[in-house]
Amino acid sequence: MKAIQVENGVLVWADAADEACGPGQVRIRVSASAVNRADLVQVSGGYPPPPGASPVLGLECAGSVVEIGEGVQSVAVGDAVCALLAGGGYAEEVVVPAGQVLPVPAGLNMTQAAALPEVFATAYLNIYMEAGLRRQEKVVVHAGASGVGTAAIQLLKASGNPCFVTAGTAEKIAQCVALGADAGFNRHEGAFLDAVTAWAGEGGVDVILDPVGASYLADNLAALGLEGRLVLIGLMGGVQAELNLGLMMMKRLRIIGSTLRARSIGEKALVMDALRERVWPLIEDGEIKPIIEAEVPLPEAQRAHELVAANDTVGKVVLTLG
C-alpha cells in the first residue's frame, strides 16, 4: 500500500508495508483521515507512537471495512465506519482494534466522519469522564477554535453547560460563540483571567480544558472555584511552572493530566462506546456537526500540516483519498 512517510521532515506519499489483521482487529480501506496537532509534534520528533502502534501518522480515519479478524462481531465487511487510531491513518489502509471502530453517523459522508473520532473522543473523555462534569457547571475551553475546542463547545451546549473560550482572533471567538460558547477572550490581548472572572462570577469556573500547559497554569488555578478541575491535554505553552499548593488546598482543586493515544484498547473502547450512545444520536439529529476548515488530498499532507501550523484554521483539516 501507499502511505505518508516522513523524509527529512517532509511528508511524502510513498510505498509502505501492509499490516496484518489479527484477532479482534478490523482492516479499513481509508477514504479520509484528518490532521491533529499531535501529528505535527510527531513529525518534529516530540510525540513518538506508543509501543506497537503504526509509525505512520494519523489518529483517525473513515472508510470501508475490507477485512475482520477472528472474534469480531461489531462490524462486517463493507460497513462504512470511522475509527480512533494510535497511528496509521495517513495511508490507503489501516488495521485497528474493533472496539475503536464506530459506524459513520447517518447523514454524514466519509469526509465529515473522518473529522469526528479523535476530537470528540478527546473532548468527551476529558470533560465528562475525567473531570466528571455536572449539569450547569461552568467550563473554560482554551484553544476554542481547534478541533477539540469546537467539539467541546458543541458537547457543552448539548449538556447544558455554560462555556467560555480563548482563541487567537475575534473572528475565531465569533465562530465559537456561533457554535454555542457564551463568551470568549482573544489571547493576544493579554491575560484571560479578568475576562473569565467577570464571566464566571464570584464562584469561579468548575472545569478548564487546557492544551496550553505551563504558561496558563497560574491563571487557570486562580479562575477555578471551589472543587474546580483543571484537565491538561497539551503542553503548547511549556512543561514547567510554579504551583501554588496553598491555593490548591484552600479551593480543594484537582489537576488532571490526560492523554488519549497511549491508553489501553479497553479504555479507548469505553470512550468510543460512550460516543456511540450519547454523541452519535446528537450528530444524526443535526444538533452536533463536524467542523471542517479545509479538505486536502492525502498525498498532499504536507500542505495540510502547513495550514494547521499557521494557526488560522477553525475545526479540522481533513485529508481525502480517492
C-alpha positions in Angstrom: 0.0 0.0 0.0 0.9 3.7 -0.1 1.1 5.9 3.0 2.6 9.2 4.0 6.2 8.8 5.1 8.4 11.4 6.8 11.6 12.1 4.9 13.9 14.8 6.3 11.0 16.4 8.0 8.9 16.5 4.8 5.7 14.4 4.2 5.8 12.3 1.0 3.4 9.8 -0.4 5.4 6.5 -0.8 5.2 2.7 -0.5 4.7 1.3 2.9 4.4 -2.2 4.4 1.0 -3.8 4.8 -0.1 -4.6 8.3 -1.7 -8.0 9.2 -5.2 -8.1 10.5 -5.2 -10.2 13.7 -7.8 -11.4 16.1 -10.1 -8.7 17.3 -8.9 -6.3 14.6 -10.5 -4.6 11.6 -8.9 -3.6 8.3 -10.3 -0.3 6.9 -9.8 1.0 3.3 -9.3 4.7 4.1 -11.4 7.3 2.4 -10.4 10.2 4.6 -8.2 11.0 7.6 -7.7 14.2 9.4 -4.8 16.3 10.8 -4.3 16.7 14.5 -1.7 18.9 16.1 -0.2 15.8 17.6 0.7 14.7 14.1 2.8 17.9 13.7 4.5 17.2 17.0 5.3 13.6 15.9 6.9 14.9 12.7 9.1 17.2 14.8 10.2 14.2 16.9 8.3 15.2 20.1 5.5 12.6 20.2 6.5 9.1 19.1 3.8 6.5 18.7 3.2 4.2 21.6 4.8 0.7 21.6 3.2 -1.5 18.9 1.4 1.3 17.1 1.9 2.1 13.5 4.7 4.6 12.8 2.6 6.2 10.1 0.9 9.4 11.1 -2.8 9.7 11.6 -5.0 9.3 14.7 -8.4 8.9 13.0 -10.0 7.9 9.7 -13.2 7.0 7.9 -13.6 4.3 5.3 -14.9 0.9 4.4 -14.3 -2.4 6.3 -12.4 -4.8 4.0 -11.4 -7.5 6.5 -12.3 -8.5 10.0 -10.2 -10.6 12.3 -11.2 -13.6 14.4 -13.8 -12.8 17.0 -15.0 -9.5 15.6 -18.8 -9.2 15.6 -19.4 -5.5 15.9 -18.7 -4.7 12.2 -18.9 -6.6 8.9 -17.0 -6.4 5.6 -18.5 -3.5 3.6 -19.6 -1.4 6.6 -18.9 2.4 6.4 -17.0 3.2 9.6 -14.8 5.7 11.3 -12.1 4.9 13.8 -9.9 6.2 16.5 -6.3 5.2 15.9 -3.0 5.1 17.7 -1.4 5.7 14.3 -1.7 4.8 10.6 -4.5 7.0 9.3 -2.4 8.7 6.6 -2.5 5.5 4.4 -4.6 3.6 1.9 -5.4 1.0 4.6 -5.2 0.8 8.4 -5.7 -2.0 10.9 -7.4 -1.1 14.2 -8.9 -2.9 17.2 -12.6 -3.4 16.7 -13.5 -1.5 19.9 -12.2 1.7 18.4 -14.4 1.5 15.3 -17.9 3.1 15.0 -20.4 3.3 12.2 -20.4 6.5 10.2 -23.3 8.5 11.7 -26.4 8.6 9.4 -26.4 11.6 7.1 -22.6 12.1 7.1 -20.2 11.4 4.3 -16.7 9.9 4.8 -15.0 13.3 4.9 -17.3 14.5 7.7 -16.9 11.2 9.6 -13.1 11.4 9.5 -13.3 14.7 11.4 -15.1 13.0 14.4 -13.2 10.3 16.3 -10.1 11.9 17.8 -11.6 15.3 18.7 -14.9 14.1 20.1 -13.2 11.2 21.9 -10.7 13.7 23.5 -13.4 16.2 24.4 -15.8 13.7 25.8 -13.2 11.7 27.7 -11.7 14.7 29.4 -14.8 16.8 30.2 -17.2 14.2 31.2 -15.2 11.1 32.2 -12.1 12.7 33.7 -13.5 15.9 35.1 -16.9 14.4 35.9 -18.7 17.5 34.7 -22.2 18.0 36.1 -25.1 19.9 34.5 -24.9 23.7 34.7 -21.2 23.7 35.8 -19.2 26.4 34.0 -16.4 25.4 31.7 -13.4 27.2 30.1 -12.1 25.8 26.9 -8.7 27.1 25.8 -8.0 27.0 22.0 -11.7 27.0 21.5 -11.4 27.2 17.7 -9.3 24.0 17.5 -10.7 20.6 16.5 -11.1 19.6 20.2 -12.3 23.0 21.1 -15.1 23.1 18.5 -16.1 19.6 19.6 -16.1 20.5 23.3 -18.2 23.7 22.7 -20.9 21.7 21.0 -20.9 18.9 23.6 -21.2 21.5 26.3 -24.1 23.3 24.7 -25.9 20.0 24.3 -25.3 19.1 28.0 -26.5 22.5 29.3 -23.1 23.8 30.5 -22.1 27.4 30.1 -18.8 27.7 28.2 -16.1 30.4 27.9 -13.4 30.1 25.2 -10.0 31.6 24.5 -8.8 31.9 20.9 -6.4 33.8 18.8 -8.7 36.2 16.9 -12.0 38.0 17.3 -13.3 36.1 14.2 -12.5 32.8 15.8 -14.2 33.8 19.0 -17.3 34.8 17.0 -17.3 31.4 15.3 -17.0 29.7 18.7 -20.0 31.7 20.0 -22.0 30.7 16.9 -21.3 27.1 17.9 -22.6 27.6 21.4 -20.0 29.3 23.6 -21.3 32.0 25.8 -18.3 34.4 25.5 -14.6 34.4 24.8 -11.3 36.3 25.0 -8.6 37.0 22.5 -5.4 35.5 23.9 -3.3 38.1 22.1 -4.9 40.9 24.2 -3.2 39.8 27.4 -4.1 37.5 30.3 -7.5 35.9 30.2 -8.1 35.8 34.0 -10.0 39.1 34.4 -12.3 38.2 31.5 -13.0 34.7 32.8 -13.6 36.0 36.3 -16.1 38.6 35.1 -17.9 36.0 33.1 -18.0 33.3 35.8 -18.8 35.5 38.7 -17.8 35.1 42.4 -18.0 31.3 42.3 -15.4 30.9 39.6 -15.4 28.2 37.0 -15.8 24.5 37.6 -13.7 22.8 34.8 -11.0 24.0 32.5 -9.9 22.1 29.4 -6.3 23.2 28.6 -3.9 22.2 25.8 -1.5 25.0 26.7 0.1 24.0 30.0 2.7 25.9 31.9 2.1 29.4 30.8 -1.6 29.2 31.7 -1.3 27.4 35.0 -1.4 30.2 37.5 -4.4 31.9 35.8 -6.2 28.6 35.4 -5.9 27.9 39.1 -7.0 31.4 40.0 -10.0 31.2 37.8 -11.2 27.9 39.2 -13.8 27.9 42.0 -14.2 25.6 45.0 -13.5 21.9 43.9 -12.6 23.0 40.4 -10.9 20.7 38.0 -8.1 21.5 35.5 -7.6 19.0 32.8 -4.3 19.2 30.9 -4.4 17.7 27.5 -1.4 19.5 25.9 1.8 21.4 26.6 2.0 24.1 23.8 2.8 26.7 26.4 5.6 24.8 28.2 6.1 21.9 30.6 7.3 23.5 33.9 5.6 26.2 36.1 5.4 27.1 39.8 2.4 25.6 41.5 0.6 27.4 44.4 -0.1 24.4 46.6 -1.9 26.6 49.2 -4.4 27.7 46.6 -5.0 24.1 45.6 -5.6 23.1 49.2 -7.9 26.0 50.1 -10.0 25.5 47.0 -9.7 21.7 47.0 -8.7 21.8 43.4 -7.7 18.9 41.1 -5.2 18.9 38.3 -5.7 16.0 35.9 -3.1 15.1 33.3 -4.6 13.3 30.4 -3.6 11.7 27.1 -5.7 9.5 24.8 -3.3 7.9 22.4 -1.4 5.8 24.8 -4.4 4.4 26.7 -5.2 0.7 26.5 -7.5 -0.7 23.9 -10.1 -1.4 26.6 -10.0 2.2 27.8 -10.4 3.6 24.3 -13.3 1.2 23.6 -15.1 2.6 26.7 -14.8 6.1 25.3 -16.0 5.0 21.9 -19.0 3.2 23.4 -19.9 6.4 25.2 -19.7 8.4 21.9 -21.9 5.9 20.2 -24.5 6.0 22.9 -24.5 9.7 23.8 -23.0 11.7 21.0 -23.7 9.9 17.7 -27.5 10.4 18.2 -26.9 14.2 18.6 -24.9 14.1 15.3 -27.6 12.2 13.5 -30.2 14.7 14.7 -28.1 17.6 13.5 -27.5 19.1 17.0 -23.8 18.5 16.7 -21.7 18.6 13.5 -18.1 18.1 12.4 -16.4 21.5 11.8 -14.1 21.3 8.8 -11.9 24.2 7.7 -10.4 22.6 4.6 -10.1 19.4 2.6 -6.7 18.4 1.2 -5.8 15.3 -0.8 -4.0 12.8 1.4 -0.9 12.7 -0.8 -0.6 16.5 -0.2 -0.5 16.1 3.6 2.5 18.4 3.8 0.2 21.3 2.7 -2.4 20.3 5.2 0.2 20.4 8.0 1.3 23.8 6.9 -2.4 25.0 7.1 -2.7 23.7 10.7 0.7 25.1 11.7 -0.3 28.6 10.6 -3.0 28.7 13.3 -5.6 30.2 11.0 -7.9 27.3 10.9 -11.2 26.6 12.7 -12.0 23.0 13.4 -10.4 20.3 11.3 -8.3 19.9 8.2 -9.4 16.7 6.5 -7.2 14.5 4.2 -9.2 12.8 1.5 -8.3 9.8 -0.7 -10.0 8.7 -3.8 
